[in-house]
Structure formats: C-alpha cells, structure tokens
Amino acid sequence: SAQAKIRFLTEKTQLATMGGGQHMTMEVSERKFQPSKLYDGVSEVMVEVGGVQVKVKIDPEIGPLICKVDGSPPGPNDSVSIPNMVPSSRDRSDMKKGQGKTWKTCTSTEREMLLTLAAKINKQRQR
C-alpha cells in the first residue's frame, strides 16, 4: 500500500514527579507515509555529471529513463529503480517479491538518487 504507516519514536521531556529532576520518556506514535511530489508533472530534467549537463527523461509512472546500451533513446521499459535487496518488514508487506520501490513510493531523497544514477548511466552510454 502506498499509504504504508511508518512508526517512529518521538522524544518528549517531562518533569519527573519523583525527585523533581528532568528525564526523557519515549512515546510511540504513527503517521501515514506521504509520497514525495518532487518532479511530479516534470517530463525531463538536466542533471550535472562531472561538469556536463545530461538530460534525463522522467516517466510519470516508472521514473527516470535510461538510454539503451548503444546510446539510442530510452524505450518504455528502460528505467532505473531501487532494487529490493533486503526489504524491511514494512516493505515486505507492500511490495511483490523481487521488485524494487516504485517511483510513486520513493522519498524525495530516493528520487534525487535515481535521477543522478540515470544521468550517470546516460552520460556513459551517449559517448
């Protein structure tokens, strides 16, 4: 589910009633995962790789597209994704076995990383 719940700990400082000193207590709370909107509606970007600007096309469903090995333009299945090497317990319930995260479920950091990776691959293949 794209709306997977993420558990996280929040720190809360409280005044101790016994002894009058301060101590930390940990409180467990939940929030719904909000998919990143970074690059939504963008069809291509320029990414700098080693001082050179490289064009990366973005498919709205599958994310950054990579050129074919011979340097020709990408096809419909030529994308780069995050492999599902060792999924967390949360990921195991949300993804099919052997598949990586989808573009729509990537965080903004993961989207930036995928664009950089696609740009590096495209630069190598367009020589």
N, C-alpha and C positions, 0 to 999 in steps of 0.2 A: 504494500500500500504506500502510495506517495506521501500519505499523511501519517507516516510512522511516528509514534510517540518516542521522544527522547527523554530519558531520565537523567537528571543531573542534580548535583548537590549544591545547595546554596548555604553560605555561611551566615550565621546570624549571631551577633554578640548580644548576650543578655547579662544583666546584673544578677549575680548569684545571691539567692536569698540567704543561704547559709554562709557565714563568714564575711559577707559584704564585698568580696572580690569579684572581678570580671572573669568569665570563662567563655569559651566558644562552644556553641552547640551546632550540630549539623542537622539540617532539615531537608528531607527528600521532597522534591516537587516535580511535576511533569509539565511539559509543554508540547504542543504539536509541532512537527517539523514543517517549516515553511520553505518550500523550494526557492532557489535563487531565481531572480528575474534578470540577472546580469546577462546581457546580449540577447534577451528576448526581442524578437522583431528585427534583429540585425542579420543581414544575409552574408556579409563579408566584412573582414577587418584586416588592417595592416598590422603585422607584428614584427618588431625589430629583433633580428637574429644576427649576432656578430656584426652589428653596424649596418646591416642590409634590411630593408623593408620587404617583408614577404606577405603576399596576400593569402588569406585563409578564408575559404567559403564556409558558411555555417548552415547546416540543415536544421530547421526548427525542431525536428523530432529526434535526430540522431547526433546532432552536434557538429563539431569541426570535421571537414572533409579533407582527405589527404590525396595527393596526386598518385597516379599509377606509377609503378616502378620505372617505366620508361619516360616519366615526366609529363605524360599527357594528362588532361583534366580529369578530376575525380568522377567516378560513376556513382550510382545510387547506393552502393554498398561499401564505398571506400571511406570509412570513418575511423576515428581513433576513439577508444573508450578506456575506462578504468577497468582493468581485469579484476575478477573476483577471486583473488588468490586465497586469502584467509578471512572470510567474512565474519563479522561479529554475530552474536546471537540475534541481534535486531535485523541484520542484513539477511540472515538465513531464511527468515520468515517472509521477507519482502521480495526476494529475487529467485529466479529459477537457477538451478544448479548449473555452474559453469559459465554464467553470463555476468557481465560487469554491470556497473550502475548505468542507468540511462541518463541522457543529457538533462532531462526534466527533473531528475532527483539529485543532480550534482549540486554541491555547495558552490558559492562564488569562487572560492579558492580552487576547487577541483576544475571548474570551468576555465579559469585562467591557465591552470597547468595543462589542460587538454589543448587549448589554443596554442600555447607555447610549444608543446610536443608536436602538434600538427605542422606548425610553422617550420620547425627544425627538419621534420621529415620532408616537407615540400621543398625546402631550400636544397637539400641533398639531392632530391630526385629531379629537380629542374636544371641541373648543371648541363 
